[in-house]
Amino acid sequence: MGVDFIVEVLGQVINLINGHLWNLFLPLLIISGTFVTYRTIKLFNIVSEKDKTKGNFSKMKSSLSISLSSKVGTGAIIGVLTAMWKTSSNGIGGESIVLWVIIGMFLLVPLTYSEVLFSQITMKTPRDFIDYNINKKAGAIYTVCLVILYSFGFVGFQLTGIQSVVKIFSRQNFNYQFTQSGLLFYIILPLILAVSIIVITKNHKLFINTLGSMISLVILIYAIFFMIFLFLTIEFVPEYISFIWKDFIKFKSASIGIPIGFIIGFQRIIQISETGLGTSALASSDAENSPRREALIQTISTVITTFIAVVITSYVFTYGRYNLANVKLSGNGFERISGYLTSVVSVTGDLGAGIIIIFFILSGLTTVLGAFHFLNRTMHISQNKRIIFYISLITLSGILSVSNFDVIFDAADLLMFIVASINILAMFIFVIKYIKNFKIK
């Protein structure tokens, strides 16, 4: 009881801090990001030369595949469903999040291009880029927050998704209902133990590459599933668009007049596509494509990822919400995922449900192991300390994912703000003071 109370109070404090930070400083982030994009366009031909040869399709395909595999995950589905619920809890229907995300994409997606291009032309990782443009203290804060964001926040999303689909599958097929302790001892802890063994034995790269190859195929199948779902429910499309628009024009504002939907949409773009966090640049550190091509590939990946997450998730859930009696936009995360799967089964049957379950599990495992890869690339501490830090974070995240998912979600929003602010500030300083130092010789 004491631990639950402490966690609940901590969640309320984090949520309060989140509200003030995002409400007050979001305009500054938007202005800074827009200025970075403007300077990138203005100095484009000065800092990067035109590609003189045709792109290697194999290299470009490989880079896009790796990028999509690292970004598309169960957190996208969970994040969008939670965003819909958060907007609806403010007196709105929830569907308008789609339009808010589309608006936010025009401001944020170009930042992905800039951050990858800057990393390529300066040959610096995001940590080194921040050290160079701000200072090493800012780089250290960025690194710690990014690692916690991934290994605690994003891993928590994945573990929540995995346990939810296992719980739903066991209930529907074996009439067995997992308790919270059952989920913890029979799903979460064995999964953490398996991941820990992989990390300790230093086999994480092998597993990431294997899972990455598999998830690329699953993403394709997932897209095909949606096209089938869309075809079978084509008559609902006009209603879906109408729900989005009606919900959009009823928006409510935060404390200084910023629409609540825009704040939540901005958060979800960062969470889903990771734009502004520096991870796209980090994923491109070993790229074999030219700086311009690699930046373009990462930008395309960002658009695809956001589309898959927001449009597919919102459409499938909204269809079930307005056509099935047992699908509701509940405050309970498990019930939202259950409603999503119920909507899937109602249209595409068990085959569709199987695709979603496989997508949840494979993409979840890829992200969990990918978190250690980012930790390895950014933290300047010994290997053993990295392993201990990572296992501690995913264990804490796993425990909280069973009973206190809202704390993970709110903590992720706070960490995203800190990480994105530092990274965007570094880019802002770079385009003002240092960008011409890296002009083509």
C-alpha positions as a Markdown table, in Angstrom:
| # | Residue | x | y | z |
|---|---|---|---|---|
| 1 | Met | 0.0 | 0.0 | 0.0 |
| 2 | Gly | 2.8 | 2.4 | 0.9 |
| 3 | Val | 4.7 | 1.7 | -2.4 |
| 4 | Asp | 1.5 | 2.2 | -4.5 |
| 5 | Phe | 0.8 | 5.5 | -2.7 |
| 6 | Ile | 4.4 | 6.7 | -3.4 |
| 7 | Val | 4.1 | 5.7 | -7.1 |
| 8 | Glu | 0.7 | 7.4 | -7.4 |
| 9 | Val | 2.0 | 10.6 | -5.8 |
| 10 | Leu | 5.1 | 10.5 | -8.0 |
| 11 | Gly | 2.9 | 10.1 | -11.0 |
| 12 | Gln | 0.9 | 13.1 | -10.1 |
| 13 | Val | 4.0 | 15.2 | -9.6 |
| 14 | Ile | 5.4 | 14.2 | -12.9 |
| 15 | Asn | 2.1 | 14.9 | -14.6 |
| 16 | Leu | 2.0 | 18.4 | -13.0 |
| 17 | Ile | 5.6 | 19.1 | -14.2 |
| 18 | Asn | 4.7 | 17.9 | -17.7 |
| 19 | Gly | 1.7 | 20.1 | -17.9 |
| 20 | His | 3.7 | 23.3 | -17.1 |
| 21 | Leu | 6.7 | 22.5 | -19.2 |
| 22 | Trp | 4.8 | 21.5 | -22.4 |
| 23 | Asn | 2.3 | 24.3 | -22.0 |
| 24 | Leu | 4.9 | 27.1 | -21.4 |
| 25 | Phe | 7.8 | 26.0 | -23.6 |
| 26 | Leu | 6.1 | 24.2 | -26.6 |
| 27 | Pro | 6.0 | 27.5 | -28.5 |
| 28 | Leu | 9.7 | 27.9 | -28.1 |
| 29 | Leu | 10.4 | 24.4 | -29.3 |
| 30 | Ile | 8.2 | 25.1 | -32.4 |
| 31 | Ile | 10.0 | 28.4 | -33.1 |
| 32 | Ser | 13.4 | 26.9 | -32.7 |
| 33 | Gly | 12.6 | 23.9 | -34.8 |
| 34 | Thr | 11.2 | 26.1 | -37.6 |
| 35 | Phe | 14.3 | 28.3 | -37.6 |
| 36 | Val | 16.5 | 25.2 | -37.8 |
| 37 | Thr | 14.6 | 24.0 | -40.8 |
| 38 | Tyr | 14.8 | 27.5 | -42.4 |
| 39 | Arg | 18.5 | 27.7 | -42.0 |
| 40 | Thr | 19.0 | 24.1 | -43.3 |
| 41 | Ile | 17.1 | 25.0 | -46.5 |
| 42 | Lys | 19.0 | 28.3 | -46.9 |
| 43 | Leu | 22.4 | 26.8 | -46.5 |
| 44 | Phe | 21.6 | 23.4 | -48.0 |
| 45 | Asn | 24.0 | 23.6 | -51.0 |
| 46 | Ile | 26.8 | 25.1 | -48.8 |
| 47 | Val | 27.0 | 22.4 | -46.2 |
| 48 | Ser | 26.2 | 19.3 | -48.4 |
| 49 | Glu | 27.1 | 18.5 | -52.0 |
| 50 | Lys | 24.7 | 17.1 | -54.5 |
| 51 | Asp | 24.7 | 13.4 | -55.1 |
| 52 | Lys | 26.6 | 12.8 | -58.3 |
| 53 | Thr | 25.8 | 9.2 | -58.6 |
| 54 | Lys | 22.6 | 7.2 | -58.4 |
| 55 | Gly | 21.8 | 5.7 | -55.1 |
| 56 | Asn | 22.5 | 2.1 | -54.4 |
| 57 | Phe | 19.0 | 0.5 | -54.0 |
| 58 | Ser | 20.3 | -2.3 | -51.8 |
| 59 | Lys | 21.9 | 0.2 | -49.3 |
| 60 | Met | 18.9 | 2.5 | -49.3 |
| 61 | Lys | 16.5 | -0.4 | -48.8 |
| 62 | Ser | 18.7 | -1.8 | -45.9 |
| 63 | Ser | 18.8 | 1.6 | -44.2 |
| 64 | Leu | 15.1 | 2.1 | -44.5 |
| 65 | Ser | 14.4 | -1.4 | -43.2 |
| 66 | Ile | 16.6 | -0.9 | -40.2 |
| 67 | Ser | 15.1 | 2.5 | -39.5 |
| 68 | Leu | 11.5 | 1.3 | -39.7 |
| 69 | Ser | 12.3 | -1.8 | -37.5 |
| 70 | Ser | 13.7 | 0.4 | -34.8 |
| 71 | Lys | 10.8 | 2.9 | -34.8 |
| 72 | Val | 7.7 | 0.9 | -35.5 |
| 73 | Gly | 6.5 | -0.9 | -32.3 |
| 74 | Thr | 3.7 | -1.7 | -29.9 |
| 75 | Gly | 4.4 | 1.7 | -28.3 |
| 76 | Ala | 3.0 | 3.3 | -31.4 |
| 77 | Ile | -0.4 | 1.6 | -30.9 |
| 78 | Ile | -0.4 | 2.0 | -27.2 |
| 79 | Gly | 0.7 | 5.7 | -27.5 |
| 80 | Val | -2.0 | 6.6 | -30.0 |
| 81 | Leu | -4.7 | 4.9 | -28.0 |
| 82 | Thr | -3.5 | 6.7 | -24.8 |
| 83 | Ala | -3.4 | 10.0 | -26.7 |
| 84 | Met | -7.0 | 9.4 | -27.9 |
| 85 | Trp | -8.1 | 8.7 | -24.3 |
| 86 | Lys | -6.2 | 11.8 | -23.0 |
| 87 | Thr | -7.9 | 14.1 | -25.5 |
| 88 | Ser | -11.3 | 12.6 | -24.8 |
| 89 | Ser | -10.8 | 13.0 | -21.0 |
| 90 | Asn | -10.6 | 16.8 | -21.7 |
| 91 | Gly | -14.2 | 16.7 | -23.1 |
| 92 | Ile | -13.3 | 15.9 | -26.7 |
| 93 | Gly | -14.0 | 12.7 | -28.6 |
| 94 | Gly | -10.4 | 11.7 | -29.1 |
| 95 | Glu | -10.4 | 11.2 | -32.9 |
| 96 | Ser | -9.0 | 14.8 | -33.5 |
| 97 | Ile | -5.6 | 13.5 | -32.5 |
| 98 | Val | -5.1 | 12.4 | -36.1 |
| 99 | Leu | -5.4 | 15.9 | -37.5 |
| 100 | Trp | -3.3 | 17.4 | -34.7 |
| 101 | Val | -0.6 | 14.9 | -35.5 |
| 102 | Ile | -0.7 | 15.7 | -39.2 |
| 103 | Ile | -0.4 | 19.5 | -38.4 |
| 104 | Gly | 2.5 | 18.8 | -36.0 |
| 105 | Met | 4.2 | 16.6 | -38.6 |
| 106 | Phe | 4.7 | 19.7 | -40.9 |
| 107 | Leu | 6.7 | 21.3 | -38.0 |
| 108 | Leu | 8.5 | 18.3 | -36.7 |
| 109 | Val | 9.3 | 15.9 | -39.5 |
| 110 | Pro | 11.8 | 18.4 | -41.2 |
| 111 | Leu | 13.8 | 18.2 | -38.0 |
| 112 | Thr | 14.5 | 14.6 | -38.6 |
| 113 | Tyr | 16.2 | 15.5 | -42.0 |
| 114 | Ser | 18.2 | 18.3 | -40.3 |
| 115 | Glu | 19.4 | 16.2 | -37.4 |
| 116 | Val | 20.6 | 13.3 | -39.6 |
| 117 | Leu | 22.2 | 15.7 | -42.1 |
| 118 | Phe | 24.0 | 17.6 | -39.4 |
| 119 | Ser | 25.2 | 14.3 | -37.8 |
| 120 | Gln | 26.5 | 13.1 | -41.2 |
| 121 | Ile | 28.3 | 16.2 | -42.3 |
| 122 | Thr | 29.9 | 16.8 | -38.8 |
| 123 | Met | 30.6 | 13.1 | -38.3 |
| 124 | Lys | 29.4 | 13.4 | -34.7 |
| 125 | Thr | 27.0 | 11.3 | -32.7 |
| 126 | Pro | 24.1 | 13.2 | -31.1 |
| 127 | Arg | 26.0 | 13.1 | -27.8 |
| 128 | Asp | 29.2 | 14.5 | -29.4 |
| 129 | Phe | 27.1 | 17.0 | -31.4 |
| 130 | Ile | 25.5 | 18.4 | -28.1 |
| 131 | Asp | 29.0 | 18.4 | -26.4 |
| 132 | Tyr | 30.3 | 20.5 | -29.3 |
| 133 | Asn | 27.4 | 23.0 | -29.6 |
| 134 | Ile | 26.4 | 23.4 | -25.9 |
| 135 | Asn | 28.7 | 21.8 | -23.4 |
| 136 | Lys | 29.6 | 18.4 | -22.0 |
| 137 | Lys | 27.2 | 18.8 | -19.0 |
| 138 | Ala | 24.3 | 19.2 | -21.4 |
| 139 | Gly | 25.6 | 16.1 | -23.4 |
| 140 | Ala | 25.6 | 14.1 | -20.2 |
| 141 | Ile | 22.1 | 15.1 | -19.2 |
| 142 | Tyr | 20.9 | 14.3 | -22.7 |
| 143 | Thr | 22.5 | 10.9 | -22.6 |
| 144 | Val | 21.1 | 9.9 | -19.2 |
| 145 | Cys | 17.6 | 11.1 | -20.1 |
| 146 | Leu | 17.7 | 9.4 | -23.5 |
| 147 | Val | 18.8 | 6.1 | -22.0 |
| 148 | Ile | 16.1 | 6.2 | -19.3 |
| 149 | Leu | 13.5 | 7.2 | -21.8 |
| 150 | Tyr | 14.3 | 4.2 | -23.9 |
| 151 | Ser | 15.2 | 1.6 | -21.3 |
| 152 | Phe | 12.4 | 2.6 | -18.9 |
| 153 | Gly | 9.7 | 4.5 | -20.9 |
| 154 | Phe | 9.7 | 2.9 | -24.3 |
| 155 | Val | 10.5 | -0.5 | -22.9 |
| 156 | Gly | 7.5 | -0.1 | -20.6 |
| 157 | Phe | 5.3 | 0.5 | -23.6 |
| 158 | Gln | 6.5 | -2.7 | -25.2 |
| 159 | Leu | 6.2 | -4.8 | -22.1 |
| 160 | Thr | 2.6 | -3.5 | -21.6 |
| 161 | Gly | 1.7 | -4.4 | -25.1 |
| 162 | Ile | 3.2 | -7.9 | -24.9 |
| 163 | Gln | 1.6 | -8.8 | -21.6 |
| 164 | Ser | -1.8 | -7.4 | -22.8 |
| 165 | Val | -1.9 | -9.5 | -26.0 |
| 166 | Val | -0.8 | -12.6 | -24.0 |
| 167 | Lys | -3.5 | -11.9 | -21.4 |
| 168 | Ile | -6.2 | -11.5 | -24.1 |
| 169 | Phe | -5.1 | -14.6 | -26.0 |
| 170 | Ser | -5.1 | -16.8 | -22.9 |
| 171 | Arg | -8.5 | -15.5 | -21.8 |
| 172 | Gln | -10.1 | -16.0 | -25.2 |
| 173 | Asn | -8.5 | -19.3 | -26.1 |
| 174 | Phe | -8.0 | -21.1 | -22.8 |
| 175 | Asn | -10.5 | -19.2 | -20.6 |
| 176 | Tyr | -7.6 | -18.4 | -18.2 |
| 177 | Gln | -7.4 | -15.0 | -16.6 |
| 178 | Phe | -4.0 | -13.8 | -15.5 |
| 179 | Thr | -3.7 | -11.9 | -12.3 |
| 180 | Gln | -1.2 | -9.0 | -11.8 |
| 181 | Ser | 1.2 | -11.3 | -9.9 |
| 182 | Gly | 0.7 | -14.0 | -12.7 |
| 183 | Leu | 1.6 | -11.5 | -15.4 |
| 184 | Leu | 4.7 | -10.4 | -13.4 |
| 185 | Phe | 6.0 | -13.8 | -12.5 |
| 186 | Tyr | 5.1 | -15.8 | -15.7 |
| 187 | Ile | 5.5 | -13.2 | -18.4 |
| 188 | Ile | 7.4 | -10.1 | -17.4 |
| 189 | Leu | 10.2 | -11.5 | -15.2 |
| 190 | Pro | 11.0 | -14.5 | -17.5 |
| 191 | Leu | 11.1 | -12.0 | -20.4 |
| 192 | Ile | 13.5 | -9.7 | -18.5 |
| 193 | Leu | 15.6 | -12.7 | -17.5 |
| 194 | Ala | 15.9 | -13.8 | -21.2 |
| 195 | Val | 16.8 | -10.3 | -22.3 |
| 196 | Ser | 19.4 | -10.0 | -19.5 |
| 197 | Ile | 21.1 | -13.2 | -20.5 |
| 198 | Ile | 21.3 | -12.0 | -24.1 |
| 199 | Val | 22.8 | -8.7 | -23.0 |
| 200 | Ile | 25.2 | -10.2 | -20.5 |
| 201 | Thr | 26.5 | -12.8 | -23.1 |
| 202 | Lys | 26.9 | -9.8 | -25.6 |
| 203 | Asn | 24.6 | -11.4 | -28.2 |
| 204 | His | 22.2 | -8.5 | -28.4 |
| 205 | Lys | 23.4 | -7.4 | -31.9 |
| 206 | Leu | 22.7 | -10.9 | -33.3 |
| 207 | Phe | 19.2 | -10.9 | -31.9 |
| 208 | Ile | 18.5 | -7.3 | -32.9 |
| 209 | Asn | 19.5 | -8.1 | -36.5 |
| 210 | Thr | 17.4 | -11.3 | -36.6 |
| 211 | Leu | 14.3 | -9.6 | -35.0 |
| 212 | Gly | 14.8 | -6.6 | -37.3 |
| 213 | Ser | 14.7 | -8.8 | -40.4 |
| 214 | Met | 11.5 | -10.4 | -39.1 |
| 215 | Ile | 9.8 | -7.2 | -38.1 |
| 216 | Ser | 10.4 | -5.7 | -41.5 |
| 217 | Leu | 8.3 | -8.5 | -43.0 |
| 218 | Val | 5.7 | -8.2 | -40.2 |
| 219 | Ile | 5.4 | -4.4 | -40.9 |
| 220 | Leu | 4.6 | -5.3 | -44.6 |
| 221 | Ile | 2.0 | -7.9 | -43.5 |
| 222 | Tyr | 0.6 | -5.4 | -41.0 |
| 223 | Ala | 0.1 | -2.8 | -43.8 |
| 224 | Ile | -1.6 | -5.4 | -46.0 |
| 225 | Phe | -3.9 | -6.3 | -43.1 |
| 226 | Phe | -4.9 | -2.6 | -42.8 |
| 227 | Met | -5.7 | -2.4 | -46.6 |
| 228 | Ile | -7.9 | -5.4 | -46.2 |
| 229 | Phe | -9.5 | -3.9 | -43.1 |
| 230 | Leu | -10.0 | -0.6 | -44.9 |
| 231 | Phe | -11.5 | -2.4 | -48.0 |
| 232 | Leu | -14.0 | -4.3 | -45.8 |
| 233 | Thr | -15.1 | -1.2 | -43.9 |
| 234 | Ile | -14.8 | 1.3 | -46.8 |
| 235 | Glu | -18.3 | 2.6 | -46.0 |
| 236 | Phe | -17.1 | 3.8 | -42.6 |
| 237 | Val | -14.4 | 6.1 | -44.0 |
| 238 | Pro | -16.6 | 9.2 | -44.5 |
| 239 | Glu | -17.9 | 8.8 | -40.9 |
| 240 | Tyr | -14.3 | 8.4 | -39.7 |
| 241 | Ile | -13.3 | 11.7 | -41.4 |
| 242 | Ser | -16.4 | 13.4 | -40.0 |
| 243 | Phe | -15.6 | 12.3 | -36.5 |
| 244 | Ile | -12.0 | 13.7 | -36.8 |
| 245 | Trp | -13.2 | 17.1 | -38.1 |
| 246 | Lys | -16.1 | 17.5 | -35.6 |
| 247 | Asp | -13.8 | 16.6 | -32.8 |
| 248 | Phe | -11.1 | 18.9 | -34.1 |
| 249 | Ile | -13.2 | 22.0 | -34.1 |
| 250 | Lys | -14.3 | 21.4 | -30.5 |
| 251 | Phe | -10.7 | 21.7 | -29.2 |
| 252 | Lys | -10.0 | 23.0 | -25.7 |
| 253 | Ser | -7.0 | 25.1 | -24.8 |
| 254 | Ala | -4.3 | 24.7 | -22.2 |
| 255 | Ser | -3.3 | 27.4 | -19.8 |
| 256 | Ile | -1.8 | 29.8 | -22.3 |
| 257 | Gly | -4.1 | 29.1 | -25.2 |
| 258 | Ile | -2.3 | 26.2 | -26.9 |
| 259 | Pro | -4.8 | 23.5 | -28.0 |
| 260 | Ile | -4.6 | 20.5 | -25.7 |
| 261 | Gly | -4.9 | 18.3 | -28.8 |
| 262 | Phe | -1.8 | 19.9 | -30.3 |
| 263 | Ile | 0.3 | 19.4 | -27.2 |
| 264 | Ile | -0.7 | 15.7 | -27.0 |
| 265 | Gly | -0.2 | 15.3 | -30.8 |
| 266 | Phe | 3.2 | 16.9 | -30.6 |
| 267 | Gln | 4.2 | 14.5 | -27.8 |
| 268 | Arg | 2.9 | 11.5 | -29.8 |
| 269 | Ile | 4.9 | 12.5 | -32.9 |
| 270 | Ile | 8.1 | 12.6 | -30.8 |
| 271 | Gln | 7.2 | 9.3 | -29.1 |
| 272 | Ile | 6.2 | 7.5 | -32.3 |
| 273 | Ser | 8.7 | 8.7 | -34.8 |
| 274 | Glu | 11.4 | 9.8 | -32.3 |
| 275 | Thr | 12.0 | 13.0 | -34.3 |
| 276 | Gly | 13.9 | 15.6 | -32.3 |
| 277 | Leu | 15.4 | 13.0 | -30.0 |
| 278 | Gly | 18.5 | 12.4 | -32.0 |
| 279 | Thr | 17.9 | 8.6 | -32.4 |
| 280 | Ser | 17.6 | 8.8 | -36.2 |
| 281 | Ala | 21.0 | 10.4 | -36.3 |
| 282 | Leu | 22.3 | 7.7 | -33.9 |
| 283 | Ala | 20.8 | 5.0 | -36.1 |
| 284 | Ser | 22.5 | 6.5 | -39.1 |
| 285 | Ser | 26.0 | 6.7 | -37.6 |
| 286 | Asp | 27.2 | 3.7 | -39.6 |
| 287 | Ala | 25.3 | 4.6 | -42.7 |
| 288 | Glu | 26.7 | 3.8 | -46.2 |
| 289 | Asn | 24.6 | 6.3 | -48.0 |
| 290 | Ser | 25.5 | 9.9 | -48.7 |
| 291 | Pro | 24.4 | 12.5 | -46.1 |
| 292 | Arg | 21.5 | 13.8 | -48.2 |
| 293 | Arg | 20.2 | 10.3 | -49.0 |
| 294 | Glu | 20.5 | 9.1 | -45.5 |
| 295 | Ala | 18.7 | 12.1 | -44.2 |
| 296 | Leu | 15.9 | 11.6 | -46.8 |
| 297 | Ile | 15.6 | 7.9 | -45.9 |
| 298 | Gln | 15.2 | 8.7 | -42.2 |
| 299 | Thr | 12.6 | 11.3 | -43.0 |
| 300 | Ile | 10.6 | 8.9 | -45.2 |
| 301 | Ser | 10.9 | 6.4 | -42.3 |
| 302 | Thr | 9.5 | 9.0 | -40.0 |
| 303 | Val | 6.5 | 9.7 | -42.2 |
| 304 | Ile | 5.7 | 6.0 | -42.7 |
| 305 | Thr | 6.1 | 5.3 | -39.0 |
| 306 | Thr | 3.7 | 8.1 | -38.0 |
| 307 | Phe | 1.2 | 7.0 | -40.7 |
| 308 | Ile | 1.3 | 3.4 | -39.5 |
| 309 | Ala | 0.9 | 4.4 | -35.9 |
| 310 | Val | -1.7 | 7.2 | -36.1 |
| 311 | Val | -3.9 | 6.4 | -39.1 |
| 312 | Ile | -4.1 | 2.6 | -38.7 |
| 313 | Thr | -4.5 | 2.6 | -35.0 |
| 314 | Ser | -7.1 | 5.4 | -34.8 |
| 315 | Tyr | -9.1 | 4.0 | -37.8 |
| 316 | Val | -9.3 | 0.4 | -36.5 |
| 317 | Phe | -10.2 | 1.5 | -32.9 |
| 318 | Thr | -12.7 | 4.2 | -34.0 |
| 319 | Tyr | -14.5 | 1.6 | -36.2 |
| 320 | Gly | -14.9 | -0.7 | -33.3 |
| 321 | Arg | -15.8 | 2.1 | -31.0 |
| 322 | Tyr | -18.8 | 3.2 | -33.1 |
| 323 | Asn | -19.9 | -0.2 | -34.4 |
| 324 | Leu | -19.3 | -2.6 | -31.5 |
| 325 | Ala | -20.9 | -2.5 | -28.1 |
| 326 | Asn | -17.9 | -3.8 | -26.2 |
| 327 | Val | -15.3 | -1.4 | -27.5 |
| 328 | Lys | -14.9 | 1.8 | -25.4 |
| 329 | Leu | -12.3 | 4.5 | -25.1 |
| 330 | Ser | -11.5 | 3.5 | -21.5 |
| 331 | Gly | -9.0 | 5.0 | -19.1 |
| 332 | Asn | -7.7 | 1.4 | -18.6 |
| 333 | Gly | -4.8 | 0.6 | -20.9 |
| 334 | Phe | -5.6 | -3.1 | -21.1 |
| 335 | Glu | -9.2 | -2.4 | -22.0 |
| 336 | Arg | -8.1 | -0.1 | -24.9 |
| 337 | Ile | -5.8 | -2.7 | -26.3 |
| 338 | Ser | -8.5 | -5.3 | -25.9 |
| 339 | Gly | -10.9 | -3.1 | -27.7 |
| 340 | Tyr | -8.4 | -2.6 | -30.5 |
| 341 | Leu | -8.1 | -6.4 | -30.9 |
| 342 | Thr | -11.8 | -6.8 | -30.7 |
| 343 | Ser | -12.3 | -4.4 | -33.6 |
| 344 | Val | -9.6 | -6.3 | -35.6 |
| 345 | Val | -11.3 | -9.7 | -35.0 |
| 346 | Ser | -14.8 | -8.4 | -35.9 |
| 347 | Val | -13.6 | -7.5 | -39.4 |
| 348 | Thr | -10.6 | -9.7 | -40.3 |
| 349 | Gly | -11.2 | -12.7 | -37.9 |
| 350 | Asp | -8.5 | -14.7 | -36.2 |
| 351 | Leu | -6.0 | -14.2 | -39.0 |
| 352 | Gly | -6.0 | -10.4 | -38.4 |
| 353 | Ala | -5.7 | -11.0 | -34.6 |
| 354 | Gly | -2.7 | -13.3 | -35.2 |
| 355 | Ile | -1.0 | -10.6 | -37.3 |
| 356 | Ile | -1.5 | -8.0 | -34.6 |
| 357 | Ile | -0.3 | -10.4 | -31.8 |
| 358 | Ile | 2.9 | -11.3 | -33.8 |
| 359 | Phe | 3.4 | -7.6 | -34.5 |
| 360 | Phe | 3.1 | -6.7 | -30.8 |
| 361 | Ile | 5.5 | -9.4 | -29.6 |
| 362 | Leu | 8.3 | -9.1 | -32.3 |
| 363 | Ser | 8.3 | -5.3 | -32.4 |
| 364 | Gly | 8.2 | -5.2 | -28.6 |
| 365 | Leu | 11.3 | -7.4 | -28.3 |
| 366 | Thr | 13.1 | -5.5 | -31.0 |
| 367 | Thr | 12.6 | -2.2 | -29.1 |
| 368 | Val | 13.6 | -3.8 | -25.7 |
| 369 | Leu | 16.9 | -5.0 | -27.1 |
| 370 | Gly | 17.3 | -1.8 | -29.2 |
| 371 | Ala | 17.3 | 0.2 | -26.0 |
| 372 | Phe | 20.5 | -1.5 | -24.9 |
| 373 | His | 22.1 | -0.7 | -28.3 |
| 374 | Phe | 21.4 | 3.0 | -27.8 |
| 375 | Leu | 22.7 | 2.9 | -24.3 |
| 376 | Asn | 25.9 | 1.3 | -25.6 |
| 377 | Arg | 26.4 | 4.0 | -28.2 |
| 378 | Thr | 25.8 | 7.0 | -25.9 |
| 379 | Met | 26.9 | 6.2 | -22.3 |
| 380 | His | 30.6 | 6.6 | -21.6 |
| 381 | Ile | 30.9 | 4.1 | -18.7 |
| 382 | Ser | 32.2 | 0.6 | -18.4 |
| 383 | Gln | 30.4 | -2.3 | -20.1 |
| 384 | Asn | 29.4 | -3.9 | -16.8 |
| 385 | Lys | 28.0 | -0.7 | -15.5 |
| 386 | Arg | 26.0 | -0.2 | -18.7 |
| 387 | Ile | 24.6 | -3.7 | -18.3 |
| 388 | Ile | 23.6 | -3.2 | -14.7 |
| 389 | Phe | 22.0 | 0.2 | -15.5 |
| 390 | Tyr | 20.0 | -1.3 | -18.3 |
| 391 | Ile | 18.8 | -4.4 | -16.4 |
| 392 | Ser | 17.8 | -2.2 | -13.5 |
| 393 | Leu | 15.8 | 0.1 | -15.7 |
| 394 | Ile | 13.9 | -2.6 | -17.7 |
| 395 | Thr | 13.2 | -4.5 | -14.4 |
| 396 | Leu | 11.7 | -1.4 | -12.8 |
| 397 | Ser | 9.8 | -0.6 | -16.0 |
| 398 | Gly | 8.5 | -4.2 | -16.2 |
| 399 | Ile | 7.2 | -4.1 | -12.6 |
| 400 | Leu | 5.4 | -0.8 | -13.1 |
| 401 | Ser | 4.0 | -1.9 | -16.5 |
| 402 | Val | 1.9 | -4.5 | -14.7 |
| 403 | Ser | 0.1 | -2.1 | -12.4 |
| 404 | Asn | 1.2 | 1.6 | -12.9 |
| 405 | Phe | 1.4 | 2.2 | -16.7 |
| 406 | Asp | 0.3 | 5.8 | -16.4 |
| 407 | Val | 3.5 | 6.6 | -14.4 |
| 408 | Ile | 5.6 | 5.2 | -17.3 |
| 409 | Phe | 3.6 | 7.2 | -19.8 |
| 410 | Asp | 3.9 | 10.4 | -17.9 |
| 411 | Ala | 7.6 | 9.9 | -17.2 |
| 412 | Ala | 8.2 | 9.2 | -20.9 |
| 413 | Asp | 6.5 | 12.5 | -21.8 |
| 414 | Leu | 8.7 | 14.4 | -19.3 |
| 415 | Leu | 11.9 | 12.7 | -20.6 |
| 416 | Met | 10.9 | 13.4 | -24.2 |
| 417 | Phe | 10.6 | 17.1 | -23.4 |
| 418 | Ile | 14.1 | 17.2 | -21.8 |
| 419 | Val | 15.8 | 15.2 | -24.6 |
| 420 | Ala | 14.1 | 17.0 | -27.5 |
| 421 | Ser | 14.8 | 20.4 | -25.9 |
| 422 | Ile | 18.5 | 19.8 | -25.5 |
| 423 | Asn | 18.8 | 18.3 | -29.0 |
| 424 | Ile | 16.9 | 21.0 | -30.7 |
| 425 | Leu | 18.8 | 23.7 | -28.8 |
| 426 | Ala | 22.1 | 22.1 | -30.0 |
| 427 | Met | 20.8 | 22.3 | -33.6 |
| 428 | Phe | 19.6 | 25.8 | -33.1 |
| 429 | Ile | 23.1 | 26.9 | -31.9 |
| 430 | Phe | 24.7 | 25.0 | -34.7 |
| 431 | Val | 22.8 | 26.7 | -37.5 |
| 432 | Ile | 23.6 | 30.1 | -36.0 |
| 433 | Lys | 27.2 | 29.8 | -35.0 |
| 434 | Tyr | 28.9 | 26.7 | -36.5 |
| 435 | Ile | 27.1 | 25.4 | -39.6 |
| 436 | Lys | 29.4 | 27.3 | -42.1 |
| 437 | Asn | 32.5 | 25.7 | -40.5 |
| 438 | Phe | 31.4 | 22.4 | -42.1 |
| 439 | Lys | 30.9 | 23.8 | -45.6 |
| 440 | Ile | 32.1 | 21.7 | -48.5 |
| 441 | Lys | 35.8 | 22.1 | -49.0 |
